[in-house]
Amino acid sequence: MVSLMSCDKYDEIHKDYVDSMDETKYSVNPENVILHSGLERLFVSTDLVYTSSLSKFIVEINDEMHEFDIPMPVEGDTTKLMYELPNLAEGVVDTYLYTIDNEDNKSLVTLYTGRVLGDRYRSEILNRNILRTESVSDGYKIKFNSAPEKSVRVDLTYTNQEDVSSTLRLLSENDELVIGDYKSESEYTYVTYYLADENSIDTLATTTVISQFFPERPVDRSSWEILSVTSEQLDGGPATSMLDGDLNTYWHNRWSGGTDPMPHVMVIDMKKEMEIRKIDFHRRKDSDSTRGILLETSMDNSTWKEYGTARWAEGAGNEKQVIEPEGTKNARYLRVSVIEVKDDPWMAIAELYLYE
């Protein structure tokens, strides 16, 4: 905010500079003035023209006058300057700016309004929260929620496998970090930094959050019940094998005494409502028979909603496929349908893992 002074203020400051002809002589006004907010301080930046004719730059704030010398310009007759006003109380402050030239004339006084930051502002800023964490092939992935307004970055500090402290930086436009050299179950900390406005000179940090690298674990499936299955080989590929935690066993469609047509469908009761974040499917090892799975969810085992599909490319191995839609979905029942195979009707699925 900028304003020129009232006539009373103007006359008070300039009354000593009216010559015998009742003409007031002025020094040069500061140009391109910006007040930069900071922690218990302000910075004033300005351009001063005809610098060689000036002697002082004056800032009046809180009934105190701050007087700054003006260095000679390096080139031309314009100088870009920045001055610090330290040890200020938090809040909105009025500053009065003017110059004094070599003949002791003052410029017009201009009012600028600035903002000083302090503990109150720091108490209002919030940490950027972690949405979820998971172990991935190249390390430990931490996914953050959207960045709060005016936050600029998160600094995360951890101890790596060589017991050396390391810091990673996440800018506000990004949302995840992958840490490759972390120590499992060790602690890490992070803080969120803010700029109060585009001209702020200081970034302010939130309180430090302490967390821990936990291996990602799927939910316990021991109470789950398979309500129905359209095809299984009881003596070599029972449906229960998809929930036993062993990648060496698998649910296989029936091959003894005939076969059953596609799709092969299993309905599972999880016994309680679950907040589902993602589901992993693992095919049978060394087999590419299964190519596509449709997963549906339900609260009542009657009305079903599509959760997503898992698909394997031709010739792929037994790597997992992940179904992870945006946001979490609540459900009690799962319906797994094998909808695409390499050679009809053969399929084999080793495991289904669910993560909240």
Beta strands, then each sheet from edge to edge (+ up, - down):
strand 1: 2-4
strand 2: 31-39
strand 3: 41-49
strand 4: 54-61
strand 5: 64-69
strand 6: 78-85
strand 7: 91-101
strand 8: 110-117
strand 9: 130-136
strand 10: 139-144
strand 11: 151-159
strand 12: 165-171
strand 13: 176-179
strand 14: 187-194
strand 15: 204-205
strand 16: 209-212
strand 17: 225-229
strand 18: 251-252
strand 19: 264-276
strand 20: 278-283
strand 21: 290-298
strand 22: 305-311
strand 23: 320-323
strand 24: 329-341
strand 25: 348-355
sheet 1: 1+ 8- 2- 3+ 6-
sheet 2: 1+ 8- 7+ 4- 5+
sheet 3: 9+ 10- 13+
sheet 4: 12+ 11- 14+ 15-
sheet 5: 12+ 11- 14+ 16-
sheet 6: 17+ 19- 24+ 21- 22+
sheet 7: 18+ 25- 20+ 23-
end
